[in-house]
Amino acid sequence: MATAKKPESAAVISDGAIDYDALLAKREEVIGSRDKFPFVFAGEVFWIIDPTVASDAFNDELKLLGYDNRDAEDDLRVAETREERQEILLDVKETREAIMRHMFGGDQTELKRFIDAGGHTNIIQEVSLARQNAVQEQRGTDPTQPTSRATRRQRRRR
């Protein structure tokens, strides 16, 4: 009796393995995108890339763009002349525009709509932070999420 042989390219998924493709498919079904999330600003819905599921290259570029602006704040504090401050502020403006383009995934139409509605980088940063907090909160309250030994110990003490 001949048995069917699995193709060489078929991935073997062991019991208990996390199927990331299925997670992304479910995310797309629920949210509407595998790698973006919606937010409402000025009564309009906008979509930006979700850094929690974005590629390493995307997140590395975001860091290189100076997403947190700490360097610019330090530079402004030590700038000695008005010209130096203006140059720093110009760099900050260009950096903020680059961050927004990056977060909108290069979608110029969506970015223009956001800017025309009064949008700016701080809103993008706040929305991204709120998204990260929501994801962490959801993970913390999800009963299907595996728990650590320390968490189980804490529950037993209660």
PyRosetta script that sets phi, psi and omega in degrees:
from pyrosetta import init, pose_from_sequence

init()
pose = pose_from_sequence("MATAKKPESAAVISDGAIDYDALLAKREEVIGSRDKFPFVFAGEVFWIIDPTVASDAFNDELKLLGYDNRDAEDDLRVAETREERQEILLDVKETREAIMRHMFGGDQTELKRFIDAGGHTNIIQEVSLARQNAVQEQRGTDPTQPTSRATRRQRRRR")
pose.set_psi(1, 125.5)
pose.set_omega(1, -179.3)
pose.set_phi(2, -86.6)
pose.set_psi(2, 137.8)
pose.set_omega(2, 176.6)
pose.set_phi(3, -104.4)
pose.set_psi(3, 148.5)
pose.set_omega(3, 179.9)
pose.set_phi(4, -70.9)
pose.set_psi(4, 132.6)
pose.set_omega(4, 179.0)
pose.set_phi(5, -97.4)
pose.set_psi(5, 134.8)
pose.set_omega(5, 178.3)
pose.set_phi(6, -71.5)
pose.set_psi(6, 141.0)
pose.set_omega(6, 176.7)
pose.set_phi(7, -60.4)
pose.set_psi(7, 148.6)
pose.set_omega(7, -179.5)
pose.set_phi(8, -58.6)
pose.set_psi(8, -32.7)
pose.set_omega(8, -174.9)
pose.set_phi(9, -83.4)
pose.set_psi(9, -8.5)
pose.set_omega(9, -177.9)
pose.set_phi(10, -69.7)
pose.set_psi(10, 132.1)
pose.set_omega(10, 178.9)
pose.set_phi(11, -80.6)
pose.set_psi(11, 137.5)
pose.set_omega(11, 177.9)
pose.set_phi(12, -95.7)
pose.set_psi(12, 121.9)
pose.set_omega(12, -179.7)
pose.set_phi(13, -111.6)
pose.set_psi(13, 117.8)
pose.set_omega(13, -178.3)
pose.set_phi(14, -78.3)
pose.set_psi(14, 162.7)
pose.set_omega(14, 177.1)
pose.set_phi(15, -60.0)
pose.set_psi(15, 136.0)
pose.set_omega(15, 178.4)
pose.set_phi(16, 84.8)
pose.set_psi(16, -1.7)
pose.set_omega(16, 179.1)
pose.set_phi(17, -72.2)
pose.set_psi(17, 147.5)
pose.set_omega(17, 177.4)
pose.set_phi(18, -86.9)
pose.set_psi(18, 124.7)
pose.set_omega(18, 179.0)
pose.set_phi(19, -93.7)
pose.set_psi(19, 94.2)
pose.set_omega(19, -176.3)
pose.set_phi(20, -63.4)
pose.set_psi(20, -33.6)
pose.set_omega(20, 177.3)
pose.set_phi(21, -61.0)
pose.set_psi(21, -40.5)
pose.set_omega(21, 178.7)
pose.set_phi(22, -67.5)
pose.set_psi(22, -37.5)
pose.set_omega(22, 177.8)
pose.set_phi(23, -62.5)
pose.set_psi(23, -44.0)
pose.set_omega(23, 179.3)
pose.set_phi(24, -66.8)
pose.set_psi(24, -37.5)
pose.set_omega(24, 178.0)
pose.set_phi(25, -64.6)
pose.set_psi(25, -41.9)
pose.set_omega(25, 178.5)
pose.set_phi(26, -64.9)
pose.set_psi(26, -41.5)
pose.set_omega(26, 178.0)
pose.set_phi(27, -60.2)
pose.set_psi(27, -43.1)
pose.set_omega(27, 178.9)
pose.set_phi(28, -64.2)
pose.set_psi(28, -37.9)
pose.set_omega(28, 179.2)
pose.set_phi(29, -66.3)
pose.set_psi(29, -42.8)
pose.set_omega(29, -175.9)
pose.set_phi(30, -80.1)
pose.set_psi(30, -47.8)
pose.set_omega(30, -174.5)
pose.set_phi(31, -91.7)
pose.set_psi(31, -36.6)
pose.set_omega(31, -178.1)
pose.set_phi(32, 111.1)
pose.set_psi(32, 1.3)
pose.set_omega(32, 179.8)
pose.set_phi(33, -157.1)
pose.set_psi(33, 148.8)
pose.set_omega(33, 176.7)
pose.set_phi(34, -79.8)
pose.set_psi(34, -31.5)
pose.set_omega(34, -171.9)
pose.set_phi(35, -129.0)
pose.set_psi(35, 5.2)
pose.set_omega(35, 178.3)
pose.set_phi(36, -124.8)
pose.set_psi(36, 164.0)
pose.set_omega(36, 172.5)
pose.set_phi(37, -137.8)
pose.set_psi(37, 150.8)
pose.set_omega(37, -178.9)
pose.set_phi(38, -89.4)
pose.set_psi(38, 153.4)
pose.set_omega(38, 169.3)
pose.set_phi(39, -146.4)
pose.set_psi(39, 155.9)
pose.set_omega(39, -178.6)
pose.set_phi(40, -107.7)
pose.set_psi(40, 131.3)
pose.set_omega(40, 175.6)
pose.set_phi(41, -143.5)
pose.set_psi(41, 133.2)
pose.set_omega(41, 178.5)
pose.set_phi(42, 54.4)
pose.set_psi(42, 36.3)
pose.set_omega(42, 176.9)
pose.set_phi(43, 76.0)
pose.set_psi(43, 7.1)
pose.set_omega(43, -179.8)
pose.set_phi(44, -119.8)
pose.set_psi(44, 151.6)
pose.set_omega(44, 178.4)
pose.set_phi(45, -96.1)
pose.set_psi(45, 130.2)
pose.set_omega(45, 177.3)
pose.set_phi(46, -124.2)
pose.set_psi(46, 154.2)
pose.set_omega(46, 179.6)
pose.set_phi(47, -121.5)
pose.set_psi(47, 127.8)
pose.set_omega(47, 174.6)
pose.set_phi(48, -127.5)
pose.set_psi(48, 162.4)
pose.set_omega(48, -180.0)
pose.set_phi(49, -69.5)
pose.set_psi(49, 137.6)
pose.set_omega(49, 179.3)
pose.set_phi(50, -90.2)
pose.set_psi(50, 109.4)
pose.set_omega(50, -178.8)
pose.set_phi(51, -59.4)
pose.set_psi(51, -22.2)
pose.set_omega(51, -178.9)
pose.set_phi(52, -70.1)
pose.set_psi(52, -21.1)
pose.set_omega(52, 177.4)
pose.set_phi(53, -120.2)
pose.set_psi(53, 3.3)
pose.set_omega(53, -179.6)
pose.set_phi(54, -74.6)
pose.set_psi(54, 163.0)
pose.set_omega(54, -179.6)
pose.set_phi(55, -69.5)
pose.set_psi(55, 161.3)
pose.set_omega(55, 174.8)
pose.set_phi(56, -59.2)
pose.set_psi(56, -39.9)
pose.set_omega(56, -179.9)
pose.set_phi(57, -59.9)
pose.set_psi(57, -42.6)
pose.set_omega(57, 178.4)
pose.set_phi(58, -61.0)
pose.set_psi(58, -49.4)
pose.set_omega(58, -177.2)
pose.set_phi(59, -68.2)
pose.set_psi(59, -35.3)
pose.set_omega(59, 175.7)
pose.set_phi(60, -62.9)
pose.set_psi(60, -43.6)
pose.set_omega(60, 178.6)
pose.set_phi(61, -62.7)
pose.set_psi(61, -39.2)
pose.set_omega(61, 178.5)
pose.set_phi(62, -61.4)
pose.set_psi(62, -42.5)
pose.set_omega(62, 177.4)
pose.set_phi(63, -65.3)
pose.set_psi(63, -42.5)
pose.set_omega(63, 179.4)
pose.set_phi(64, -62.6)
pose.set_psi(64, -30.5)
pose.set_omega(64, 178.7)
pose.set_phi(65, -72.5)
pose.set_psi(65, -10.5)
pose.set_omega(65, 179.7)
pose.set_phi(66, 80.6)
pose.set_psi(66, 47.6)
pose.set_omega(66, -174.8)
pose.set_phi(67, -52.8)
pose.set_psi(67, -32.6)
pose.set_omega(67, -176.6)
pose.set_phi(68, -91.6)
pose.set_psi(68, -9.3)
pose.set_omega(68, 175.3)
pose.set_phi(69, 61.4)
pose.set_psi(69, 14.6)
pose.set_omega(69, -179.1)
pose.set_phi(70, -64.8)
pose.set_psi(70, -39.5)
pose.set_omega(70, -179.6)
pose.set_phi(71, -60.8)
pose.set_psi(71, -42.1)
pose.set_omega(71, -179.3)
pose.set_phi(72, -64.0)
pose.set_psi(72, -40.1)
pose.set_omega(72, 179.0)
pose.set_phi(73, -62.6)
pose.set_psi(73, -43.0)
pose.set_omega(73, 178.1)
pose.set_phi(74, -63.7)
pose.set_psi(74, -43.3)
pose.set_omega(74, 179.5)
pose.set_phi(75, -60.9)
pose.set_psi(75, -41.5)
pose.set_omega(75, -179.9)
pose.set_phi(76, -63.9)
pose.set_psi(76, -36.6)
pose.set_omega(76, -179.3)
pose.set_phi(77, -64.7)
pose.set_psi(77, -35.3)
pose.set_omega(77, -175.5)
pose.set_phi(78, -99.1)
pose.set_psi(78, -3.0)
pose.set_omega(78, 179.2)
pose.set_phi(79, -62.4)
pose.set_psi(79, 133.8)
pose.set_omega(79, -175.4)
pose.set_phi(80, -95.9)
pose.set_psi(80, -29.8)
pose.set_omega(80, -176.7)
pose.set_phi(81, -119.2)
pose.set_psi(81, 163.1)
pose.set_omega(81, 177.9)
pose.set_phi(82, -62.6)
pose.set_psi(82, -38.5)
pose.set_omega(82, 180.0)
pose.set_phi(83, -62.2)
pose.set_psi(83, -42.1)
pose.set_omega(83, 177.8)
pose.set_phi(84, -61.4)
pose.set_psi(84, -44.1)
pose.set_omega(84, 179.5)
pose.set_phi(85, -62.7)
pose.set_psi(85, -42.3)
pose.set_omega(85, 179.2)
pose.set_phi(86, -63.9)
pose.set_psi(86, -39.8)
pose.set_omega(86, 178.3)
pose.set_phi(87, -64.5)
pose.set_psi(87, -41.7)
pose.set_omega(87, 178.2)
pose.set_phi(88, -63.3)
pose.set_psi(88, -44.7)
pose.set_omega(88, 179.9)
pose.set_phi(89, -63.9)
pose.set_psi(89, -35.5)
pose.set_omega(89, 176.2)
pose.set_phi(90, -65.2)
pose.set_psi(90, -43.3)
pose.set_omega(90, 176.5)
pose.set_phi(91, -60.7)
pose.set_psi(91, -42.0)
pose.set_omega(91, 179.2)
pose.set_phi(92, -61.9)
pose.set_psi(92, -43.8)
pose.set_omega(92, 179.2)
pose.set_phi(93, -60.3)
pose.set_psi(93, -46.9)
pose.set_omega(93, 179.3)
pose.set_phi(94, -63.5)
pose.set_psi(94, -39.4)
pose.set_omega(94, 179.0)
pose.set_phi(95, -64.8)
pose.set_psi(95, -43.9)
pose.set_omega(95, 179.3)
pose.set_phi(96, -62.0)
pose.set_psi(96, -41.0)
pose.set_omega(96, 177.6)
pose.set_phi(97, -63.6)
pose.set_psi(97, -40.1)
pose.set_omega(97, 179.1)
pose.set_phi(98, -65.7)
pose.set_psi(98, -39.6)
pose.set_omega(98, 178.3)
pose.set_phi(99, -62.6)
pose.set_psi(99, -45.0)
pose.set_omega(99, -179.6)
pose.set_phi(100, -63.8)
pose.set_psi(100, -44.2)
pose.set_omega(100, 177.2)
pose.set_phi(101, -58.0)
pose.set_psi(101, -42.0)
pose.set_omega(101, -178.7)
pose.set_phi(102, -64.9)
pose.set_psi(102, -46.8)
pose.set_omega(102, -178.2)
pose.set_phi(103, -66.4)
pose.set_psi(103, -30.3)
pose.set_omega(103, 177.0)
pose.set_phi(104, -85.9)
pose.set_psi(104, 6.6)
pose.set_omega(104, 176.2)
pose.set_phi(105, 65.9)
pose.set_psi(105, 25.6)
pose.set_omega(105, 179.5)
pose.set_phi(106, 81.1)
pose.set_psi(106, 4.1)
pose.set_omega(106, 180.0)
pose.set_phi(107, -76.7)
pose.set_psi(107, 94.6)
pose.set_omega(107, -175.4)
pose.set_phi(108, -63.8)
pose.set_psi(108, -34.3)
pose.set_omega(108, -179.8)
pose.set_phi(109, -65.1)
pose.set_psi(109, -46.1)
pose.set_omega(109, 179.5)
pose.set_phi(110, -65.3)
pose.set_psi(110, -42.0)
pose.set_omega(110, 178.9)
pose.set_phi(111, -62.3)
pose.set_psi(111, -45.7)
pose.set_omega(111, 179.2)
pose.set_phi(112, -61.2)
pose.set_psi(112, -42.4)
pose.set_omega(112, 178.3)
pose.set_phi(113, -60.5)
pose.set_psi(113, -41.6)
pose.set_omega(113, 179.5)
pose.set_phi(114, -64.6)
pose.set_psi(114, -47.5)
pose.set_omega(114, -179.6)
pose.set_phi(115, -65.1)
pose.set_psi(115, -41.4)
pose.set_omega(115, 178.3)
pose.set_phi(116, -62.2)
pose.set_psi(116, -27.8)
pose.set_omega(116, 178.3)
pose.set_phi(117, -82.2)
pose.set_psi(117, -1.0)
pose.set_omega(117, 179.6)
pose.set_phi(118, 99.7)
pose.set_psi(118, 10.9)
pose.set_omega(118, -178.2)
pose.set_phi(119, -71.8)
pose.set_psi(119, 153.1)
pose.set_omega(119, 178.0)
pose.set_phi(120, -152.4)
pose.set_psi(120, 174.7)
pose.set_omega(120, -173.6)
pose.set_phi(121, -59.3)
pose.set_psi(121, -39.1)
pose.set_omega(121, -178.5)
pose.set_phi(122, -59.7)
pose.set_psi(122, -34.9)
pose.set_omega(122, 177.4)
pose.set_phi(123, -65.3)
pose.set_psi(123, -44.3)
pose.set_omega(123, 178.0)
pose.set_phi(124, -58.6)
pose.set_psi(124, -44.8)
pose.set_omega(124, -179.7)
pose.set_phi(125, -64.7)
pose.set_psi(125, -42.2)
pose.set_omega(125, 179.1)
pose.set_phi(126, -65.4)
pose.set_psi(126, -42.1)
pose.set_omega(126, 179.7)
pose.set_phi(127, -64.8)
pose.set_psi(127, -42.9)
pose.set_omega(127, 178.8)
pose.set_phi(128, -63.4)
pose.set_psi(128, -42.1)
pose.set_omega(128, 178.1)
pose.set_phi(129, -64.1)
pose.set_psi(129, -43.6)
pose.set_omega(129, 178.0)
pose.set_phi(130, -61.3)
pose.set_psi(130, -39.4)
pose.set_omega(130, 178.0)
pose.set_phi(131, -63.3)
pose.set_psi(131, -46.1)
pose.set_omega(131, 179.4)
pose.set_phi(132, -61.8)
pose.set_psi(132, -42.3)
pose.set_omega(132, 178.4)
pose.set_phi(133, -63.4)
pose.set_psi(133, -40.1)
pose.set_omega(133, 178.9)
pose.set_phi(134, -64.6)
pose.set_psi(134, -40.6)
pose.set_omega(134, 178.6)
pose.set_phi(135, -64.8)
pose.set_psi(135, -44.8)
pose.set_omega(135, 179.1)
pose.set_phi(136, -63.6)
pose.set_psi(136, -41.1)
pose.set_omega(136, 178.8)
pose.set_phi(137, -63.8)
pose.set_psi(137, -42.9)
pose.set_omega(137, 179.1)
pose.set_phi(138, -62.8)
pose.set_psi(138, -42.0)
pose.set_omega(138, 178.4)
pose.set_phi(139, -64.2)
pose.set_psi(139, -35.7)
pose.set_omega(139, -179.1)
pose.set_phi(140, -71.7)
pose.set_psi(140, -25.1)
pose.set_omega(140, -177.0)
pose.set_phi(141, -107.6)
pose.set_psi(141, -1.4)
pose.set_omega(141, -177.5)
pose.set_phi(142, -79.2)
pose.set_psi(142, 114.9)
pose.set_omega(142, -177.9)
pose.set_phi(143, -67.1)
pose.set_psi(143, -17.4)
pose.set_omega(143, 179.3)
pose.set_phi(144, -83.7)
pose.set_psi(144, -9.5)
pose.set_omega(144, -179.5)
pose.set_phi(145, -75.2)
pose.set_psi(145, 131.5)
pose.set_omega(145, 178.9)
pose.set_phi(146, -62.1)
pose.set_psi(146, 145.9)
pose.set_omega(146, -179.3)
pose.set_phi(147, -109.6)
pose.set_psi(147, 154.5)
pose.set_omega(147, 178.2)
pose.set_phi(148, -84.8)
pose.set_psi(148, 166.3)
pose.set_omega(148, 178.1)
pose.set_phi(149, -61.4)
pose.set_psi(149, -38.5)
pose.set_omega(149, -179.1)
pose.set_phi(150, -62.5)
pose.set_psi(150, -41.5)
pose.set_omega(150, 179.3)
pose.set_phi(151, -64.7)
pose.set_psi(151, -42.8)
pose.set_omega(151, 178.9)
pose.set_phi(152, -62.7)
pose.set_psi(152, -40.9)
pose.set_omega(152, 177.8)
pose.set_phi(153, -59.9)
pose.set_psi(153, -43.5)
pose.set_omega(153, 179.7)
pose.set_phi(154, -61.6)
pose.set_psi(154, -40.8)
pose.set_omega(154, 179.8)
pose.set_phi(155, -64.4)
pose.set_psi(155, -38.6)
pose.set_omega(155, -180.0)
pose.set_phi(156, -66.2)
pose.set_psi(156, -32.8)
pose.set_omega(156, -179.0)
pose.set_phi(157, -69.5)
pose.set_psi(157, -25.5)
pose.set_omega(157, -176.2)
pose.set_phi(158, -70.1)
pose.dump_pdb("model.pdb")
